[in-house]
Amino acid sequence: MEYQHTEKYHRQALTMTSLIPHRSFSHIVGFDDCPFSREHRGDVPVIGVIYSGLRLEGVVSGKVRRDGVNSTRELTRLVRESKFAAHLQLVMLQGVALAGFNVVDVPGLHAALGVPVLVVARHAPRPDAMRWALLERIPGGSRKWALVERLGPMEPLAGVYVQRMGLSREEAAEVICETSINGAIPEPIRTAHLIAGGIARGESSGRP
């Protein structure tokens, strides 16, 4: 049922973009963090998966601090120091924050790497809940909320919800459709999620 629902969105999105000139993105890195317990403090592993088209090309890994402030810096480092940096065309993120509330400065990441950034979520966002958590529970939360607000609200697109920087709505729709072959979530993010879960728990589980 979900597959049919996703296919409908993909057909609509491809129709919307078929007559509009735009760029294509064949070299993509998708990032996701490893799951962790509620009691965990300190660093959380982050996995980046590089795809060329639908072929898995490689994996990078690093660490970010739970509820910290180093996610943008670490993602920038992982890309720049990898052998894939020269050909990379797009960064995909599974949500705007890693390791709890280590919020990514998406415009800053876009500027640092010089490539577009696409944030993807399966479900509709809950901005009020995130705002409350950041402002009431997280040190430095007001600055982090400002980063979220700066990026703008998530928008429904091709069966998921996205925030984007450096690419048009039509380009985002096409790249989602082209890379989502096993459901609604693009393969770079889906694979990063599976690897991250396998590292943290011994086997992968759940959907991104």
N, C-alpha and C positions, 0 to 999 in steps of 0.2 A: 504494500500500500504506500509506504513512504517512497519507494522507488518510483512509482507512478506519479506521485505528487511532485517529486523532484524533477522528473522528466518534463512535466507540464511547464514548470517554471523555466527550465532550460530551453525548451522550444520557444517560449514567449520571449526570453531574453535574446536568443539568437536571431529571431525575427526582428527585434528592435534594433539590433546592431548590424544587420546584414548590409544595409545601404549606407552606413556611416564610415568614412575613412578613419582609421585609428591604428595605433601601434599594437603589435603582438608581443607577448612575453613568454619566451620559451625557457629561460634560465631563471629558476625561482628557488628561493630558500624559504622554508616554513619553520617557524619556531614554536615550541611548546615547553612548558616546565614539567618537572617530575612531580607526581603527587607526594604529599607529605602529611604527617599527622598534625592534629590541632596543637599538640604540645611542642612541636618542633620549633627550635629557634636557630638562627644562623643561616648558612648558605643552603640554597636549593639548586640542584642540577638543572640545566637548560639544554635542550637538544635542538639542533638545527639540521634540517634535512634538505639536501640540494637535489632538485630535479632538472633535467634537460628534456623538455617535452614531458612525456610520461615515463621516462627512464630515470630510475634512481641513480644519481651520480656520486653521492657521498654524504657524510655525516660530520657535523662539528658539535662540540659540547663545551659548556662552560658552567659558571655558577653565578647566581645572583642572591642577594641577601633577602631573607623573608621580610616583607613590608619595608624594604630599604629604598635606596635611591639610585642604584647603580645599573638598572636594567638597560637603559639607553647606551651607556658606556660599554657594557659587556657585549651587547649585540653588535655594536659598531666594531669592537675589537674582533669578535669571532668572524665577522665577514671580512674585514680588512686583512687579517692575518691568514686567511685561508687561501688555498690555491685556486678557489673558485671565484675570487673577487673580481677578476678582470672581465668575466663574462656575465656576471650577475645582472639581471634586469628588473627583479621585483622581490620585495620582502613581504611575506605573509606572516601575520601574527594571530595566534589563537587567543583573542581578547586583548584589551589594551593594557593589562597588568600581568606581571609574572610573580610567582612566589607570594601569593596573597595580594598585597597592595603595593608592589614595586612597579609603579606606573611608568610605562614607556612614554617618553616625549616623542611622539610620532613625527611631528614636523621637524624636530631636531635630528631624529634618525634619518629622515628623508634628506635633510641638508647635509649630514655628515657622510652619507654613502652615495648621494647623487642618483638614487634610484627611487621609484615609487614604493609606497608602503600601503598594504591592504590589510586591515583588521577584519577578521571574520568571526562571527558567532552563530551558533545554531539557533539559539532562542532569542526572543525579544529582550532587550536590555531592561534593567531596573535602575535607572539613574538616580532616583530618589533614595533607594536603599544604599547605593554606592556612595552617594554624597554624604548621607548620615554616617556611614561607617568611617569614611575618611576624616570627616570633620570632628567626630565625637570620640573616635577610638584610636586613630593612627597618628603618631607624632609627625608633624610636618604635613598633615593631611590637607590643609588649605592650599598649599602649593601643588600637591598632587591633583586635587580637584580642579585647580586652574588648568592643568595640563589636559585633563579630560574635557573640560569645557572648551578649551582652545581648539580641540579637534572637531568639535561639533557632534550632534546626535548621530546615532546609528540609523541607517536607512535600510528598509527591506529591499533585497535585490537577489534575483535568481534563486529563491528558496531559502536564503540565509539573511543575516543582518550584517552590514558592513560599515566601516569608516574608512576613508581613503585619503591619501595624500600623494599628489603627483600624477594621478591618472583620472580619466573621466569616468562617469557612471557607465558609459557604454563599454569602455575598455575593461572596467572591473567586471561587468556582467559577462563579457566574452571569456575572460581568463578563468572565472569561476566555472562556467559551463565546460570549458575545455579540460579543466583539471579535476573535475568532480566526476569520477567514473565509478565510484563505489558508494553512492549516496549523495548527500547534499554538500559534504565538506570536501574542499580541494585536497588532492593527494599529498602535497607537501605538508600540510597541517595534520592530516589524518595519520600519516606515517610517523611524523614527529611525536604525536600523541601516543601511538602504539609503542614506539621505542622507549619513550620516557616512562610509560607505565611498566614496561618489562624490566627496566633498570631498577626502578624503585621497589617493585613488588615481586620480582622474580618472573612475572608473566604479565602480559598486557590485559587490560580489561576496560570495559566501558567505551563510550563513544566520545569524541571531542565535541 
